[in-house]
Amino acid sequence: MTTVKVQTRFLRPGDVTAGTGETIVSISAGVHTPQGKMDVVLEKDGTTRVACWRSYTLINIKEGTNQ
């Protein structure tokens, strides 16, 4: 399976990160999120975590995991 680099702001729920194999649950830029950053909720094996990534950060995702 090939990987594709995608900016954080273009991630979609269901995308799978290539490095850790975590699934994107949701992406948001809330009121409490610093300007230029986005909250990304990730899930793997029933465990969820929230990462705060810059909106232009390039993330490797596995191609074809989210149609």
C-alpha positions as a printed NumPy array, in Angstrom:
array([[  0.   ,   0.   ,   0.   ],
       [  1.332,   3.432,  -0.879],
       [  1.356,   6.531,   1.273],
       [  0.336,  10.091,   0.452],
       [  1.32 ,  13.326,   2.219],
       [ -1.733,  15.397,   3.163],
       [ -1.964,  18.682,   5.051],
       [ -3.765,  18.425,   8.382],
       [ -6.619,  20.665,   7.231],
       [ -7.399,  18.224,   4.384],
       [ -7.556,  15.072,   6.532],
       [-10.881,  13.251,   6.65 ],
       [-12.391,  11.014,   9.312],
       [-11.461,   7.426,   8.479],
       [ -7.979,   8.217,   7.122],
       [ -5.228,   6.002,   8.587],
       [ -1.809,   7.434,   9.46 ],
       [  1.043,   5.531,   7.862],
       [  3.501,   5.78 ,  10.764],
       [  1.399,   4.682,  13.733],
       [ -1.614,   3.094,  12.039],
       [ -4.03 ,   5.327,  13.958],
       [ -7.404,   6.212,  12.47 ],
       [ -8.552,   9.831,  12.228],
       [-11.814,  10.203,  14.174],
       [-12.386,  13.952,  13.822],
       [-10.64 ,  17.214,  12.944],
       [-11.651,  20.552,  14.427],
       [-10.427,  24.072,  15.083],
       [-12.321,  25.065,  18.205],
       [-12.445,  28.28 ,  20.181],
       [ -9.737,  27.094,  22.586],
       [ -7.41 ,  25.83 ,  19.84 ],
       [ -4.508,  28.235,  19.128],
       [ -4.681,  30.088,  15.811],
       [ -3.178,  28.1  ,  12.94 ],
       [ -3.581,  24.754,  14.737],
       [ -6.185,  21.998,  14.62 ],
       [ -7.293,  19.373,  17.12 ],
       [ -7.098,  15.887,  15.619],
       [ -8.727,  12.982,  17.474],
       [ -6.932,   9.693,  16.743],
       [ -8.018,   6.138,  17.628],
       [ -6.161,   2.835,  17.736],
       [ -7.202,  -0.421,  19.414],
       [-10.056,   1.303,  21.253],
       [ -7.804,   4.004,  22.72 ],
       [ -8.31 ,   7.608,  21.646],
       [ -6.008,  10.598,  21.946],
       [ -6.093,  14.226,  20.87 ],
       [ -3.184,  15.768,  18.968],
       [ -2.801,  19.492,  18.275],
       [ -1.188,  19.835,  14.842],
       [ -0.507,  22.907,  12.711],
       [ -2.998,  23.163,   9.859],
       [ -0.22 ,  23.005,   7.224],
       [  1.672,  20.047,   8.755],
       [  2.133,  17.231,   6.235],
       [  0.836,  13.878,   7.509],
       [  1.53 ,  10.562,   5.766],
       [ -1.678,   8.58 ,   5.289],
       [ -2.214,   5.2  ,   3.701],
       [ -3.722,   5.693,   0.267],
       [ -7.074,   4.062,  -0.383],
       [ -8.116,   3.59 ,   3.262],
       [-10.9  ,   6.186,   3.036],
       [-12.953,   6.186,  -0.144]])
